[in-house]
Amino acid sequence: MSYAHFSTDCGDYHGLVRDFMGPRPPIVALCGSTRFRDEFAAVNRDLTLQGVIVVAPGVFAHSGDPMTDDDKTLLDDLHKRKIDLADEVFVVNPGGYVGESTRSEIAYAEERGKPVRYLVGSPS
């Protein structure tokens, strides 16, 4: 945990991931437009097969998943928490596309010192 806490707060679970078959695998948060559902799935699969823990969007509104304005607010905040958990951010940006929401997530990651990689080059 990255905040001060008593060991009794997490008891049996403290260090569980860290002790799982050796050192903790890297954690990567996927960011990008949710219109790229198939590309997210491919990157998630590829990174997972490399031994990476992947955290990614679970709702793809631009690919047809229904979502309210309240849902979007909740999911935007949740995604920032995923970035907080991650060691680095991987931007899924086929064709180099990076929209406003993704730019915001990139800025959030960079402000916290997270390295950012891109599927297709970095935006200028």
Stockholm file with secondary structure:
# STOCKHOLM 1.0

chainA/1-124         MSYAHFSTDCGDYHGLVRDFMGPRPPIVALCGSTRFRDEFAAVNRDLTLQGVIVVAPGVFAHSGDPMTDDDKTLLDDLHKRKIDLADEVFVVNPGGYVGESTRSEIAYAEERGKPVRYLVGSPS
#=GR chainA/1-124 SS CCSCCCHHHHGGGTTTTTTTTSSCCCEEEEEECTTCHHHHHHHHHHHHHTTCEEECCSCCGGGTCCCCHHHHHHHHHHHHHHHHHCSEEEEECGGGCCCHHHHHHHHHHHHTTCCEEESSCCCC
#=GC SS_cons         CCSCCCHHHHGGGTTTTTTTTSSCCCEEEEEECTTCHHHHHHHHHHHHHTTCEEECCSCCGGGTCCCCHHHHHHHHHHHHHHHHHCSEEEEECGGGCCCHHHHHHHHHHHHTTCCEEESSCCCC
//
